[in-house]
Amino acid sequence: MMSNSALHWHDLPAPVIAQLRHGAVIPAHPLALGPDREFDRESQRAISRYYIDAGSGGLAVGVHTTQFAIREVGLYRPVLELAIETARDWTDRPLVMIAGAVGKTAQAVEEARTARALGYHAVLLSLAALKGASEDELIEHCSAVAREMPLVGFYLQTVVGGIALSRAFWARFAAIDNVVAVKVAPFNRYRTLDVAVGVVQAQAEDRITLYTGNDDHIVADLVTPLVVRTGNRQVIMRFQGGLLGHWSVWTRGAVEMLQRLKLAVSAGSIPPEVLALDSFVTDCNSVVFDVDHDFAGCIAGCHEILRRQGLMTSIECLDPHETLSPGQGAGIDRLYATYPEVNDDAFVAANLARWRS
């Protein structure tokens, strides 16, 4: 049972629910640090304003791209607070505000309460801290957080700490009434399908919206129907948007691309040149997210692009050893030369002074 102070998805503003279900670009918000590795509030605010003006449908804050270590240095609440204050001050457009929640149950519940108090609409719940837990324990953990506020499930790839989760888990998870979406990011087609099947088995397809986090399959996810047959039903599910660290850079182009993909899906025919975008985007992601070094430089790679654009003053991370991998900077140079249509440098340059004001 939910407490009187809890937030249920029925309580969310109708335009916010509509935005979430229609599908949007939701960047995973990075953390701006100065060269001294102190919190750079001006840059942090400028980045939020950039995402809003680029046309993002929401912000995800306190997630992996924001660096989980913000919790250890007392920045979890300040970072969430600055993002939602900036969003409220900068636009009247409905934005889906999502906060990351991590750790064992007590920590995740407390983070959900913090996010709810600040006005966030949902929490993206990571299960990485519950390795070794039974399915029953995982479901009870998720249910405890869902009693606080709406949930966005998160299927994180195992190579960076995620847990392999069965179709049965996803059916039980989808049956939790306060689940509104799932970020599907196992980087695995079998496991991606498991999520869709679980949602349909729970008969929750009208309540739960799928967002891609599969950085190696962004475009294909957004144009491919997931046809699920279970019992005597056949249901077509689709990814409606993306909640991505990859979309924390070149965000204007991501918004334009999502609009293009939605138009193609609506038309009922996906032109070859649209399908070709999948390889372009995946190639870009492989460099920015540092696939060659098992994603070691994924956050620094995003920072480097934002630094080049003037949105960040440094690429520093909370961990001083977390930086670009060998050859990653040259790889970003190659992306600029190979895919000049992907970057949004001109858009940033035209607005940077205003965002930093």
Secondary structure, DSSP 4 states (H G I P E B T S, - for coil): ---TT---GGGS-HHHHHHHHH--EEEB----B-TTSSB-HHHHHHHHHHHHHHT-SEEEESSGGG-GGGGTTT-HHHHHHHHHHHHHHH--S--EEEEEE-SSHHHHHHHHHHHHHHT-SEEEE--GGGTT--HHHHHHHHHHHHTTS-EEEEEE-GGGT-----HHHHHHHHTSTTEEEEEEE-S-HHHHHHHHHHHHHTT-TTT-EEEE--TTSHHHHHH--EEEEETTEEEEE-EEEEEESGGGSSHHHHHHHHHHHHHHHHHT---HHHHTHHHHHHHHHHHHTTGGGTTTTHHHHHHHHHHHHTS-S----SSTT--PPTTHHHHHHHHHHH-TTT--HHHHHHHHHHHT-
